[in-house]
Amino acid sequence: MNLNQPLPEGGYQFNPALNTNSVPADYIAPYPGYSTINQLENTASSDYNSLQVQLKRQMSKGLMLQVVYTWSKAMADASNFGQGPQNSYDLRAERGLASFDRPQVLVLNYIYDLPFLRAGTSLAAKVLGGWELSGIVQFQSGTPINIGLSGSTDGLATRPDVVAGQQLNGPKTVSEFFNTAAFTYPAYGFFGNAAENLVRGPGIENWDASLFKTFAIREHLSFQVHGDAFNIFNHVNFMSVDSNLGDGQFGQVTAAHDPRILQVGLKLEF
């Protein structure tokens, strides 16, 4: 909490000198001559509610399958750790989606003994049979993005104003992931009215798979051949979006998760 934030009851939001940017906010702070004075407090709160469903099938006909689905919502009034509230005298205005909120998460994992040539004794069966396929599939909603401001605002606004009549959701493209026209700078000396973590960030769709076979050499010696594919369909998963109004890249995607990665390995077991 900022102990040196100008007091609302002091009428600073209606002070003509402050609103015209002719007097620094520090001049009317509780402790003149000082800037921010931070105090750490155990006063924040959060809550999490969810529906969790799990379906599990034990090994049957060579297949083991597990599906887990979570539908949830997490709220908090101090989600962005280290940043502090915009208005230290009104924590209720900070309440919004928690930074770790993901409304929907679906994860599937499996192991499947491929059925062809499984019981054969020929050379082809020994080489081509007995392979196992395993994998993990993930579909996850994105976490929230907190819209901030670049540049100093004299310790008052740290979030922008929302433009009336504008939709927050954008085309979700690399150049404009959310509607950047929906945000504008608040008037000098006022707090921004945008809620905490107002925009939903990029989600995740990922398929990992592995194909492997163990060859027995003798009783306590074997080796395993495996091929792994991470993000096997090479789906683009955006990871980072510039969320500071005033930046040249505001609203643009600036990073993505790894593309498809393939690897082949041998493992000796003894």
PyMOL commands that set and color helices and strands:
alter all, ss='L'
color gray80, all
select helices_A, chain A and resi 8-10+12-14+16-19+25-28+91-94+123-128+180-182
alter helices_A, ss='H'
color red, helices_A
select strands_A, chain A and resi 46-60+63-76+96-97+104-113+132-140+144-145+148-149+161-162+183-184+199-200+204-218+221-230+238-241+244-245+253-256+261-269
alter strands_A, ss='S'
color yellow, strands_A
deselect
rebuild
show_as cartoon
